[in-house]
Amino acid sequence: MSEHRRKPPQPPQGGGRAAARRGQSGSSSGRRAAPRGATGSSADSYGTSSHGSESYGPGGEERPYGSRAEARRAAQRSGGGRRRAAEPGRGVPGGPGRGRARATGPVKKRIVDYPRAGKYGWQRWVPSWKLVSGLCVGFFGSLVAIAGIGYAMVGVPDVAKTAEAQNNVFYWSDGSQMVATGGETNRQIVSLEQIPEEMRNAVISQENKTFMTDSGIDPKGIARAVLNMARGGETQGGSTITQQFVKNAMLDDQSQTISRKFQEIFVSVKVGAKFSKDQIMAGYLNSAYYGRGAYGIQAASRAYFNKDSVDLNPGQCAFLAAMLKGPTYYDPAGATSIDPAAEPEANRKRAQIQMQDTLDKMVEYGHLDAATRAKYTELPEYQNPRSNTALSGQVGYLVDLAKAFVINNTNITAEDLQQGGYSIYTTFDKKKVKALEAAVKKVQKENIDPKKRPKTDTHVQFGGASVDPETGAIRAIYGGEDATKHFTNNADVTGAQVGSTFKPFVLAAAMKWGVRDPEGLPDQAQDERTKVSPKSLYSGQHHLKIKNYDGTVWHDDKGKEWLQANDGDESLGDPPNYQIDLRTAMQFSANSAFVQLGMDVGLDKVQEAAVDAGIKKDTLTGTTFPSFSIGISEPSAIRMAGSYATFAASGKQREPFSVTEVKSEAGTVFRHESKTEQAFTAQVADNVTDVLKTVVEKGTGTSAQLTGREVAGKTGTTDGNKSAWFVGYTPQLSTAISMFRYPDDESIKNRKFLKMYGTGDQQSIHGASFPAEIWQDYMEKALKGEPAKAFPTPEPIGVVINDVPDPTPTPTVSETEEASPTPTPTPSQTEPSPTPSASETCQWGWCEDDGGTDTGGTDGGVTTSPSPTESSDSGGNGNGNGNGGLFGGADSTG
């Protein structure tokens, strides 16, 4: 071996690594040096030994390797590679040198070897197969243990204890109890033999076709429900009939949580194991909620068909199976108090589709033969949806309204309310509710006689609502004759158009934003505006040719001109311009003046003013046609009272509400907080009020005058005489009264509003007749004992526009003149007759048999000196508005 491969012994020369190397001595007695660290001592780590080694010969001489490769392999076998082991004292605090390598020693075993010992880099973080398998076994073992404990702890439902809902207690505004309802257990358990096989098959076909073979749970449905709830979405019902039965039975805990869902799963598994399929089916059908307060198939059969469940036919069974989808949206009687979308027509359509789908599936799955199925193509006849006498009269309407408010404005659902246990404090004033009902019944008793006048006095209906301007609280409503007989709340949306009671919104828009500058360019039209004064002049001409703001004549999509008619075919003002100021136009309800004003302001601004005042946008119709300004829309009595309350409160708009507080066993769960929006400035609102005072003092609304009180209001009658309104207010209370004819019989197909010519033995019905009479009678009693308050004095507003001298010296009507600008119409002038020519009133195809058109918004004739006994709203003819056509839809009723 070459001499230069040997390391001659060197004498020690100081400390450090060099000294350690020099300290090595003696010759090797073996052929190869021991790997570094072989002895386990710190000295071995550096290739030295204080006790001798095979690496050295007899004289302590180091034994050389055979070659560099051999030395390298020896180093690799020792685990050191190219890394030099730490010298004694190096790499520790206070030790000499700069050693980097880890000291090797015995590794202490751990229960969980993670990060893994003896591994370096990314390998330390890769778990061993032993660790992975151990964790899996532990996890699944824990699940099995939890499931076993859960299974053992839950009990199976007792059908006899299901549907034991508590009462909801409703209170009047003074804190006294109105009614306790909602918790009656309208249920009678029947055996499976008393449930028709078709009912069982209908539910299986529609809800769970694998019911007879499944284990009682649907893993996919469960996973979907849990994931949805974890994401914060709505909870989902049971996917199988067994799960739905369990859900119905767990009335003590209807929380929408994952833990409750797992509890439901355990119970479902236990029910599936302990109960037969027949028992589960009977339990489900006896505990399910079918609407109308009915729990169970027997109660539902009685509620809808007044028969025992055993007597149900296949069509009725499929119908009741549809109710299980959610009676709010499938009960043909409707539930608009809970959701406007649940109106009777829509519900009947949904129920029909669902029923037919169920019957088709029954045939598809072999549960019903095609010949039998063919017998049931229409909805079965059903009966009165209310049987609770506690909800008769107006109470049922009040409860429905309060329930709807709770559902739509809190986290309490319809299902929660059905379970009961809530104390609901309403805004309804008991005395005012009774006073309003009494005022309506008085008019009905004295004037409406269906037996004596069956052609004119049948199907007459009234609606009404009172709102407190200071808070928005609904103090009273009149929903109809009886909540257990008439199911639509007439204080809510009915479809009856509001007519000329819409005109104050046009005036408010004109004073808030102003009319557009006819000289401005089209792209500047919205900015170049002039706010108008009530003294501004407009034409009261009958059959006025309506123009766009820029002076061009308005045409419909067929190129036809719009000729606006006034009621009674009379022009107001002196020829040839027939100019009258806006106060007078409102006083005598001149259609032509307000239709043109609406065009000048912009119908978009008129719409915005109505919405700002409190009208629901989705009840506004025909918003792009001139007649929009005179009331072809269909707001509810509640909304009309609320929007006029905005004027009464000097422009402060407050949403009407019916519930102040809701409590449960846990305490207060809801408390109403009124929010106020400044819809109009006090200057605008007070000027509108001042103009509306003129209507009651010496215009079409004189029959609504109150003793010793200031009143502002507006009459409204629609074309075709199909609805009539009076909406008015004092500083303390705003009230709207409507009257219309509409068949209450749901079996009548294509029902529509009927004309009121001859109703109550009057030639025609106007806002100044029965509606104003009811308003006056009610308000006298409602405000009895309250001090009379005056309206604020309005600040002058706007400028007088269209103030151009007439080509003739004929003076125009001033706002203070009591003399009528036109001769007083006589009764002979107001008889329904096709006075206007066909070219004027039928040019767009909306003709009435009497020559009128259905475009809404008129208040009767004009008198020289209006008085409570000789109202200018008592006239009228068959032409109504006679707007020359309708663009907001056929058979409109203003």
ZAMARGU-4260 file (C-alpha; in steps of 0.2 Angstrom, whole numbers, plus 5000, padded with zeros to 4 digits):
<rodrens>
0) 5000/5000/5000 | 5007/5017/4996 | 5016/5026/5010 | 5006/5042/5007 | 4990/5034/5012
5) 4996/5032/5030 | 4994/5045/5044 | 5010/5045/5054 | 5007/5047/5073 | 5008/5065/5079
10) 5012/5071/5096 | 4998/5081/5105 | 4999/5100/5101 | 4985/5109/5110 | 4966/5107/5110
15) 4953/5107/5097 | 4950/5095/5082 | 4969/5095/5077 | 4974/5090/5095 | 4961/5076/5095
20) 4969/5070/5078 | 4987/5072/5085 | 4982/5062/5101 | 4978/5047/5091 | 4993/5034/5093
25) 4997/5016/5091 | 4996/5004/5077 | 4981/4994/5072 | 4980/4976/5077 | 4966/4972/5065
30) 4964/4974/5046 | 4950/4988/5047 | 4946/5002/5058 | 4929/5002/5067 | 4916/5013/5061
35) 4914/5029/5069 | 4903/5028/5085 | 4904/5009/5085 | 4907/5008/5103 | 4894/5020/5108
40) 4905/5032/5117 | 4908/5050/5113 | 4925/5047/5108 | 4920/5034/5096 | 4910/5047/5087
45) 4926/5054/5082 | 4935/5038/5078 | 4945/5037/5094 | 4944/5026/5110 | 4952/5027/5127
50) 4952/5008/5129 | 4959/5002/5113 | 4951/4996/5097 | 4952/4985/5083 | 4956/5000/5073
55) 4973/5001/5080 | 4987/4989/5080 | 4997/4983/5095 | 5007/4999/5096 | 4992/5010/5094
60) 4995/5013/5076 | 4980/5017/5066 | 4976/5003/5053 | 4975/5010/5036 | 4960/5007/5024
65) 4964/4997/5009 | 4958/5012/4998 | 4948/5028/4998 | 4933/5019/4992 | 4934/5006/5006
70) 4935/5020/5018 | 4920/5029/5011 | 4910/5013/5012 | 4915/5011/5029 | 4909/5028/5034
75) 4893/5025/5025 | 4890/5009/5034 | 4892/5019/5051 | 4878/5031/5046 | 4889/5046/5045
80) 4890/5048/5027 | 4901/5063/5023 | 4895/5072/5039 | 4908/5072/5053 | 4901/5068/5070
85) 4903/5080/5084 | 4918/5080/5095 | 4916/5079/5114 | 4911/5096/5120 | 4906/5102/5103
90) 4889/5108/5099 | 4884/5110/5117 | 4883/5126/5127 | 4900/5130/5133 | 4908/5117/5123
95) 4923/5121/5112 | 4922/5120/5093 | 4908/5121/5080 | 4901/5104/5078 | 4885/5102/5068
100) 4880/5084/5068 | 4867/5077/5081 | 4874/5066/5094 | 4867/5048/5093 | 4861/5039/5107
105) 4847/5027/5113 | 4830/5034/5107 | 4816/5034/5119 | 4800/5025/5113 | 4783/5035/5112
110) 4765/5030/5112 | 4762/5040/5097 | 4777/5041/5086 | 4773/5057/5077 | 4783/5066/5071
115) 4793/5050/5068 | 4809/5048/5078 | 4824/5043/5068 | 4817/5050/5052 | 4823/5067/5044
120) 4816/5079/5032 | 4799/5076/5025 | 4799/5058/5031 | 4797/5063/5049 | 4779/5069/5044
125) 4773/5054/5035 | 4763/5043/5047 | 4767/5025/5048 | 4755/5012/5043 | 4753/5007/5061
130) 4748/5025/5066 | 4736/5026/5052 | 4727/5010/5055 | 4727/5013/5074 | 4718/5030/5071
135) 4705/5022/5059 | 4701/5009/5071 | 4699/5021/5085 | 4689/5033/5075 | 4676/5020/5069
140) 4676/5012/5086 | 4671/5028/5094 | 4657/5031/5081 | 4651/5014/5085 | 4651/5017/5103
145) 4643/5034/5101 | 4630/5027/5090 | 4627/5013/5102 | 4625/5025/5117 | 4613/5036/5106
150) 4603/5021/5101 | 4601/5015/5118 | 4596/5033/5125 | 4583/5038/5113 | 4565/5031/5114
155) 4552/5027/5101 | 4538/5040/5098 | 4521/5038/5106 | 4508/5042/5093 | 4495/5046/5106
160) 4507/5060/5113 | 4510/5068/5096 | 4502/5085/5090 | 4499/5091/5108 | 4503/5109/5103
165) 4501/5123/5115 | 4490/5138/5113 | 4496/5155/5106 | 4488/5169/5116 | 4484/5185/5107
170) 4482/5201/5116 | 4473/5218/5112 | 4483/5234/5113 | 4478/5237/5130 | 4485/5220/5136
175) 4468/5211/5138 | 4467/5194/5130 | 4459/5193/5113 | 4459/5174/5110 | 4469/5159/5114
180) 4471/5148/5098 | 4483/5138/5087 | 4485/5124/5100 | 4469/5115/5099 | 4473/5096/5096
185) 4461/5093/5082 | 4466/5075/5080 | 4458/5058/5082 | 4469/5043/5081 | 4462/5029/5069
190) 4468/5012/5066 | 4476/5007/5050 | 4460/4998/5045 | 4451/5015/5045 | 4464/5023/5033
195) 4460/5018/5015 | 4473/5009/5006 | 4473/5022/4992 | 4479/5035/5005 | 4493/5024/5010
200) 4498/5021/4992 | 4496/5039/4988 | 4509/5044/5001 | 4521/5030/4997 | 4520/5035/4978
205) 4523/5053/4981 | 4534/5053/4997 | 4544/5037/4998 | 4542/5024/4985 | 4554/5012/4993
210) 4545/5013/5010 | 4541/4995/5011 | 4559/4989/5009 | 4570/5003/5016 | 4578/5003/5033
215) 4569/5019/5038 | 4583/5031/5034 | 4590/5039/5018 | 4609/5041/5020 | 4610/5052/5005
220) 4596/5063/5011 | 4604/5064/5029 | 4621/5069/5022 | 4613/5082/5012 | 4602/5089/5026
225) 4617/5090/5038 | 4628/5098/5025 | 4615/5111/5022 | 4612/5115/5040 | 4631/5116/5043
230) 4632/5129/5029 | 4618/5139/5038 | 4605/5134/5026 | 4587/5129/5030 | 4584/5113/5038
235) 4577/5099/5027 | 4563/5087/5032 | 4564/5068/5033 | 4568/5060/5017 | 4558/5044/5021
240) 4541/5041/5029 | 4549/5034/5044 | 4560/5050/5047 | 4545/5061/5043 | 4535/5051/5056
245) 4549/5054/5069 | 4550/5072/5065 | 4531/5074/5068 | 4533/5065/5084 | 4547/5075/5091
250) 4537/5090/5095 | 4546/5094/5111 | 4562/5098/5101 | 4560/5106/5084 | 4576/5115/5084
255) 4586/5116/5067 | 4602/5109/5073 | 4614/5095/5068 | 4613/5087/5085 | 4594/5086/5083
260) 4596/5079/5066 | 4607/5065/5073 | 4594/5062/5087 | 4581/5060/5073 | 4592/5047/5064
265) 4594/5037/5080 | 4576/5037/5083 | 4572/5033/5065 | 4583/5018/5066 | 4576/5012/5082
270) 4558/5014/5075 | 4563/5005/5059 | 4569/4990/5070 | 4555/4989/5082 | 4539/4994/5072
275) 4532/4986/5057 | 4529/4996/5041 | 4510/4996/5045 | 4513/5003/5062 | 4525/5017/5055
280) 4512/5021/5041 | 4498/5023/5053 | 4509/5033/5065 | 4514/5045/5051 | 4496/5047/5044
285) 4489/5050/5062 | 4502/5063/5067 | 4505/5073/5051 | 4499/5091/5049 | 4487/5094/5034
290) 4482/5112/5037 | 4467/5120/5044 | 4473/5115/5062 | 4470/5097/5057 | 4483/5084/5064
295) 4480/5066/5057 | 4470/5059/5043 | 4454/5058/5052 | 4454/5077/5057 | 4460/5081/5039
300) 4446/5071/5032 | 4433/5081/5043 | 4441/5098/5040 | 4441/5097/5021 | 4427/5085/5017
305) 4417/5083/5033 | 4418/5064/5032 | 4427/5050/5040 | 4444/5045/5034 | 4438/5027/5029
310) 4426/5035/5017 | 4439/5044/5007 | 4440/5041/4988 | 4456/5039/4978 | 4455/5057/4972
315) 4452/5064/4990 | 4467/5053/4996 | 4478/5061/4982 | 4472/5078/4987 | 4476/5076/5006
320) 4493/5069/5001 | 4496/5085/4992 | 4492/5095/5008 | 4507/5086/5016 | 4518/5096/5005
325) 4513/5112/5014 | 4495/5117/5017 | 4500/5136/5016 | 4503/5134/4997 | 4491/5119/4993
330) 4475/5123/5003 | 4463/5129/4989 | 4456/5141/5001 | 4472/5151/5001 | 4483/5158/5014
335) 4487/5176/5009 | 4488/5182/5027 | 4504/5172/5028 | 4511/5174/5011 | 4503/5185/4997
340) 4509/5171/4985 | 4497/5159/4993 | 4481/5166/4986 | 4467/5154/4982 | 4469/5154/4963
345) 4488/5150/4964 | 4485/5137/4978 | 4471/5128/4968 | 4483/5127/4953 | 4497/5120/4964
350) 4485/5107/4972 | 4478/5102/4956 | 4495/5098/4948 | 4501/5089/4964 | 4486/5079/4965
355) 4486/5073/4947 | 4505/5070/4949 | 4501/5058/4964 | 4488/5049/4954 | 4499/5046/4939
360) 4513/5039/4951 | 4500/5028/4959 | 4496/5021/4942 | 4515/5020/4937 | 4519/5010/4953
365) 4505/4998/4951 | 4494/5005/4966 | 4479/5011/4955 | 4472/5005/4939 | 4471/5018/4924
370) 4452/5017/4923 | 4449/5022/4941 | 4462/5035/4940 | 4453/5043/4925 | 4438/5047/4936
375) 4448/5060/4946 | 4454/5074/4935 | 4448/5089/4945 | 4450/5095/4963 | 4437/5087/4974
380) 4424/5098/4982 | 4430/5105/4999 | 4422/5114/5013 | 4424/5129/5025 | 4442/5130/5031
385) 4437/5138/5048 | 4427/5129/5061 | 4434/5138/5077 | 4420/5149/5083 | 4433/5158/5093
390) 4440/5165/5077 | 4423/5171/5071 | 4419/5189/5066 | 4434/5200/5065 | 4445/5191/5077
395) 4450/5178/5063 | 4456/5192/5052 | 4465/5200/5066 | 4474/5184/5071 | 4478/5180/5053
400) 4486/5197/5051 | 4496/5196/5067 | 4502/5179/5062 | 4507/5184/5045 | 4517/5199/5053
405) 4526/5187/5065 | 4531/5175/5051 | 4537/5188/5039 | 4546/5199/5052 | 4554/5187/5064
410) 4563/5171/5065 | 4547/5162/5070 | 4541/5150/5056 | 4523/5145/5052 | 4527/5128/5059
415) 4533/5136/5075 | 4517/5145/5077 | 4507/5129/5074 | 4516/5121/5089 | 4511/5136/5099
420) 4517/5142/5116 | 4518/5161/5111 | 4511/5176/5118 | 4508/5189/5104 | 4504/5207/5109
425) 4495/5216/5095 | 4492/5234/5090 | 4473/5232/5088 | 4462/5243/5098 | 4447/5233/5104
430) 4435/5248/5104 | 4440/5254/5087 | 4438/5237/5079 | 4421/5235/5086 | 4417/5253/5080
435) 4422/5250/5062 | 4413/5233/5061 | 4397/5242/5068 | 4399/5256/5055 | 4400/5244/5041
440) 4385/5233/5047 | 4374/5249/5049 | 4376/5253/5031 | 4373/5235/5026 | 4358/5234/5036
445) 4350/5250/5030 | 4355/5250/5012 | 4360/5232/5005 | 4346/5220/5002 | 4351/5205/4991
450) 4333/5198/4993 | 4325/5214/4987 | 4338/5218/4974 | 4346/5202/4969 | 4354/5209/4953
455) 4362/5223/4961 | 4365/5220/4980 | 4372/5202/4979 | 4391/5200/4983 | 4393/5217/4990
460) 4409/5218/5001 | 4417/5231/5012 | 4435/5233/5018 | 4444/5245/5030 | 4459/5249/5040
465) 4465/5262/5052 | 4483/5267/5055 | 4491/5278/5069 | 4501/5291/5059 | 4513/5294/5074
470) 4519/5275/5075 | 4512/5266/5060 | 4502/5254/5072 | 4487/5246/5064 | 4473/5250/5076
475) 4458/5242/5067 | 4453/5233/5052 | 4437/5226/5044 | 4441/5210/5034 | 4424/5205/5029
480) 4407/5198/5036 | 4415/5184/5046 | 4432/5176/5046 | 4423/5159/5047 | 4412/5162/5032
485) 4422/5174/5021 | 4440/5169/5020 | 4448/5184/5011 | 4454/5198/5022 | 4447/5213/5013
490) 4458/5225/5023 | 4472/5216/5013 | 4475/5216/4994 | 4458/5212/4986 | 4462/5218/4968
495) 4450/5232/4970 | 4457/5247/4961 | 4459/5263/4971 | 4453/5276/4958 | 4455/5295/4962
500) 4462/5292/4980 | 4478/5290/4970 | 4479/5308/4965 | 4487/5315/4981 | 4503/5305/4976
505) 4503/5314/4959 | 4502/5331/4968 | 4515/5326/4980 | 4527/5321/4966 | 4524/5338/4957
510) 4528/5348/4973 | 4543/5337/4978 | 4552/5335/4961 | 4542/5347/4950 | 4537/5346/4931
515) 4550/5344/4918 | 4555/5358/4908 | 4548/5357/4890 | 4562/5367/4883 | 4575/5356/4890
520) 4584/5342/4879 | 4578/5324/4882 | 4594/5320/4891 | 4591/5335/4902 | 4573/5332/4906
525) 4575/5324/4923 | 4586/5338/4929 | 4577/5353/4922 | 4562/5354/4933 | 4550/5367/4941
530) 4542/5363/4958 | 4523/5367/4957 | 4512/5376/4968 | 4494/5371/4972 | 4489/5387/4963
535) 4497/5380/4946 | 4484/5380/4932 | 4479/5364/4922 | 4465/5361/4910 | 4449/5353/4917
540) 4443/5350/4899 | 4433/5334/4896 | 4441/5323/4883 | 4457/5332/4885 | 4471/5327/4872
545) 4485/5321/4884 | 4503/5327/4879 | 4520/5322/4883 | 4530/5334/4893 | 4538/5341/4878
550) 4521/5346/4870 | 4519/5331/4858 | 4503/5321/4859 | 4504/5305/4868 | 4501/5289/4857
555) 4499/5271/4862 | 4509/5257/4853 | 4495/5257/4839 | 4497/5276/4836 | 4481/5281/4844
560) 4479/5297/4854 | 4474/5298/4872 | 4458/5308/4875 | 4455/5309/4894 | 4437/5310/4900
565) 4430/5318/4916 | 4416/5309/4925 | 4399/5315/4920 | 4407/5320/4903 | 4409/5338/4910
570) 4423/5350/4908 | 4429/5361/4923 | 4434/5379/4920 | 4429/5391/4907 | 4432/5389/4889
575) 4442/5389/4878 | 4456/5384/4890 | 4446/5377/4904 | 4460/5381/4916 | 4458/5377/4935
580) 4471/5377/4948 | 4476/5360/4956 | 4467/5364/4972 | 4451/5365/4963 | 4455/5350/4952
585) 4457/5340/4968 | 4442/5347/4976 | 4431/5341/4961 | 4442/5327/4956 | 4446/5332/4938
590) 4454/5318/4929 | 4461/5327/4914 | 4471/5339/4925 | 4479/5326/4935 | 4483/5314/4920
595) 4492/5329/4912 | 4501/5333/4928 | 4507/5316/4929 | 4514/5316/4912 | 4523/5332/4915
600) 4530/5326/4931 | 4535/5309/4924 | 4525/5293/4928 | 4541/5286/4936 | 4541/5300/4949
605) 4523/5297/4952 | 4527/5279/4956 | 4541/5284/4967 | 4530/5296/4977 | 4517/5282/4980
610) 4531/5270/4985 | 4539/5283/4997 | 4522/5286/5005 | 4521/5268/5009 | 4512/5259/4994
615) 4519/5242/4990 | 4527/5243/4973 | 4520/5226/4967 | 4503/5233/4969 | 4506/5247/4956
620) 4500/5243/4939 | 4500/5252/4922 | 4514/5262/4927 | 4518/5268/4910 | 4501/5273/4904
625) 4493/5290/4907 | 4478/5282/4917 | 4491/5277/4931 | 4489/5294/4939 | 4471/5291/4942
630) 4471/5275/4951 | 4471/5259/4941 | 4482/5251/4954 | 4477/5239/4968 | 4484/5243/4985
635) 4476/5237/5001 | 4466/5247/5013 | 4480/5245/5025 | 4493/5252/5013 | 4481/5266/5008
640) 4478/5271/5026 | 4497/5270/5030 | 4502/5280/5015 | 4489/5294/5019 | 4496/5293/5037
645) 4513/5299/5029 | 4504/5315/5024 | 4496/5317/5042 | 4513/5315/5050 | 4521/5329/5039
650) 4530/5317/5028 | 4536/5305/5040 | 4533/5287/5033 | 4531/5273/5046 | 4528/5255/5040
655) 4511/5248/5046 | 4513/5235/5059 | 4502/5224/5069 | 4513/5216/5083 | 4522/5225/5096
660) 4530/5210/5105 | 4531/5191/5105 | 4535/5181/5121 | 4539/5162/5123 | 4543/5152/5139
665) 4561/5158/5136 | 4556/5176/5137 | 4554/5190/5124 | 4559/5183/5107 | 4553/5199/5097
670) 4550/5217/5100 | 4545/5229/5087 | 4555/5245/5084 | 4547/5258/5073 | 4558/5265/5059
675) 4554/5282/5052 | 4559/5288/5034 | 4556/5306/5029 | 4547/5302/5013 | 4542/5320/5009
680) 4547/5337/5017 | 4535/5344/5029 | 4532/5358/5017 | 4527/5345/5003 | 4516/5334/5015
685) 4507/5349/5024 | 4503/5357/5007 | 4495/5340/5001 | 4485/5339/5017 | 4479/5357/5015
690) 4473/5353/4998 | 4464/5337/5004 | 4456/5348/5018 | 4447/5357/5004 | 4440/5341/4997
695) 4431/5337/5013 | 4427/5355/5017 | 4418/5360/5000 | 4422/5346/4988 | 4417/5328/4984
700) 4421/5322/5002 | 4409/5333/5012 | 4400/5318/5019 | 4415/5314/5029 | 4416/5329/5039
705) 4418/5327/5058 | 4411/5337/5072 | 4424/5350/5078 | 4439/5342/5069 | 4449/5345/5054
710) 4449/5331/5041 | 4459/5329/5025 | 4453/5315/5013 | 4449/5310/4995 | 4435/5301/4987
715) 4439/5288/4974 | 4427/5279/4962 | 4432/5268/4947 | 4426/5267/4929 | 4412/5254/4927
720) 4407/5258/4945 | 4416/5243/4951 | 4424/5250/4967 | 4423/5265/4978 | 4434/5272/4991
725) 4436/5285/5004 | 4453/5288/5012 | 4455/5302/5025 | 4464/5307/5041 | 4465/5318/5056
730) 4481/5321/5065 | 4478/5306/5076 | 4471/5293/5064 | 4471/5288/5046 | 4457/5277/5039
735) 4453/5269/5022 | 4436/5262/5017 | 4433/5252/5001 | 4417/5245/4994 | 4415/5233/4979
740) 4405/5218/4972 | 4415/5202/4970 | 4407/5184/4971 | 4412/5175/4987 | 4408/5158/4979
745) 4425/5150/4975 | 4416/5137/4964 | 4412/5151/4951 | 4425/5151/4938 | 4433/5167/4931
750) 4426/5178/4945 | 4427/5196/4942 | 4422/5213/4949 | 4404/5217/4946 | 4396/5235/4942
755) 4387/5244/4956 | 4375/5253/4946 | 4359/5252/4956 | 4367/5244/4972 | 4359/5250/4988
760) 4345/5258/4977 | 4357/5271/4971 | 4360/5275/4953 | 4379/5272/4956 | 4391/5270/4970
765) 4404/5284/4973 | 4417/5287/4986 | 4406/5300/4994 | 4392/5289/4997 | 4393/5273/5007
770) 4412/5273/5010 | 4412/5290/5016 | 4397/5287/5027 | 4405/5272/5035 | 4421/5282/5037
775) 4412/5297/5046 | 4402/5285/5057 | 4417/5275/5063 | 4429/5290/5065 | 4417/5299/5076
780) 4417/5284/5088 | 4435/5280/5086 | 4441/5298/5091 | 4428/5300/5104 | 4436/5307/5120
785) 4452/5312/5111 | 4456/5331/5109 | 4454/5339/5093 | 4470/5343/5084 | 4473/5355/5070
790) 4485/5351/5055 | 4501/5361/5053 | 4499/5377/5043 | 4508/5374/5027 | 4523/5385/5020
795) 4520/5391/5003 | 4528/5380/4990 | 4533/5380/4971 | 4528/5392/4958 | 4512/5394/4948
800) 4514/5386/4931 | 4504/5388/4916 | 4498/5405/4922 | 4495/5412/4904 | 4481/5424/4901
805) 4466/5417/4892 | 4463/5424/4874 | 4446/5429/4881 | 4443/5439/4896 | 4433/5425/4904
810) 4440/5423/4922 | 4446/5406/4928 | 4440/5397/4944 | 4450/5402/4959 | 4454/5391/4973
815) 4443/5401/4985 | 4427/5402/4974 | 4413/5391/4979 | 4404/5394/4963 | 4405/5379/4952
820) 4414/5381/4935 | 4401/5371/4927 | 4382/5369/4929 | 4377/5357/4942 | 4373/5340/4934
825) 4356/5334/4937 | 4351/5316/4940 | 4345/5314/4922 | 4363/5319/4917 | 4371/5306/4927
830) 4361/5290/4922 | 4372/5277/4914 | 4371/5280/4895 | 4383/5277/4881 | 4385/5296/4878
835) 4403/5296/4871 | 4405/5290/4854 | 4413/5273/4850 | 4428/5282/4842 | 4431/5291/4859
840) 4429/5277/4871 | 4431/5261/4862 | 4446/5265/4851 | 4457/5253/4860 | 4444/5239/4863
845) 4440/5241/4881 | 4422/5245/4880 | 4408/5242/4892 | 4391/5238/4888 | 4385/5255/4894
850) 4398/5264/4883 | 4411/5266/4897 | 4428/5260/4899 | 4438/5252/4914 | 4452/5264/4917
855) 4448/5269/4935 | 4449/5286/4945 | 4433/5296/4946 | 4423/5303/4960 | 4406/5309/4953
860) 4399/5325/4946 | 4401/5343/4951 | 4390/5354/4962 | 4388/5372/4964 | 4388/5371/4983
865) 4393/5354/4990 | 4386/5350/5006 | 4385/5334/5017 | 4368/5331/5010 | 4371/5336/4992
870) 4388/5328/4988 | 4396/5332/4971 | 4401/5313/4972 | 4383/5308/4970 | 4382/5310/4952
875) 4390/5300/4938 | 4386/5290/4923 | 4391/5274/4914 | 4406/5281/4907 | 4416/5282/4923
880) 4433/5289/4919 | 4430/5287/4900 | 4449/5288/4897 | 4447/5283/4879 | 4455/5266/4883
885) 4465/5256/4896 | 4483/5252/4895 | 4485/5244/4912 | 4474/5229/4908 | 4456/5224/4904
890) 4442/5226/4917 | 4452/5237/4928 | 4443/5244/4943 | 4454/5258/4949
</rodrens>
